[in-house]
Amino acid sequence: MSSVELASDFYAIADEWDDLAEVDDVPVFQTYEWLRTWWKHFGRNTEPHKLHIFLFYQEDRLVGIAPFFTDHFWFMGKKIYRRLRLIGSKVMQAICITE
């Protein structure tokens, strides 16, 4: 397992992500292009958002991706807690090879 926390590293895994998405035949909302665009417009690695994309490998082959980011939940002007959310929020699920 490895993780991605920088936008530049996120952009660098495009080919691996696309290869995995082809094998698993994922919906458009789980594609690299969709989530990169979502991150560019809604995340941007600015406070309080931070990438936490987990990459799972079997030997040297990418077999799973769990694309998360952190943000903060605010209530009445106070930060209540930090939370881990899937990039793309309500339309995203983890991608993995099913055998």
N, C-alpha and C positions, 0 to 999 in steps of 0.2 A: 504494500500500500504506500502511496505517496500523496502529497496534498499540494494544491495550488492556492496561493494567496495573493499573487500579483497579477494584475491585468495582463501584463506582457507574457506571463507564463500561460494564462488562460488562452491568449491568442495563439500561442505556440502549439497547443494540443489539438488544433482544428482537424488535421488529417487523421489522427488516431481516433478522435471523437466520431468523425464521419464514417470511418471504417467500421467502428462498433455499431453505429446507428444503422448501417446497411445490413449487418448480420442480424440485428434484433428487429429490423423493420419498425422503427419507432415512429410515433405521430410527430407531426411538424413541431409541436410545442416542446419536444425533447431534442430537437436538432441543435447542433452547434450554432448555426446561423441565427436561429430564433433566439437562443439564450444569450449569445454574444450581443445581439441587437438590444435585447431587454436590458442587459447589464450596462451597455453603453448609455442608454437613456434613463434608466431608473436606479442603477447602482453606482457605477463610476468609481468604486473604491474610495469614496470620500466618507468622512465621519458622518454618521455612525456605521456606514456600510463597509463590510470587509469580506472579501472572498474566502470561502473555505470549500474548495472542490476536492473531493476525495477520489483518487484513482486507484483501482484495484487491478492488480496484475497477476497472471498465472504464468510463471517464468517471465518471459519478456513481452507477453501479449496482454494488451488491455482487455479486461473482461467485465469491468463495471465502472460506472461513474455515479457519484452522488454529489450533485452540484448545489452547494449551500452558500449562504452568505449570512452575516450577522447584522442585526440592526437593533435599535432600542425601542422599547415601548414606553411612551410618555403618557402621563395622566395629570391633568391640571397643572401643566408646566413642570412636572417633576419626572425624572427618569425612574421608572419603576423597576424595569429589568431589561437585560439584553437577551435577545432570542436568536435562535438559529432557524433560518427559513430556506426553503428551496428557491433557487433562482427561477424566476417566472411565476413564483407564488402558487396560486391555486390551480394552475394547469400543468404543473411539472411533477414528474415522478422520477425515481432513480432509474438508470439504464443499466441493464445487465444481460449477459447471455443466458438464455434458458436452455437447458439440455434435457 
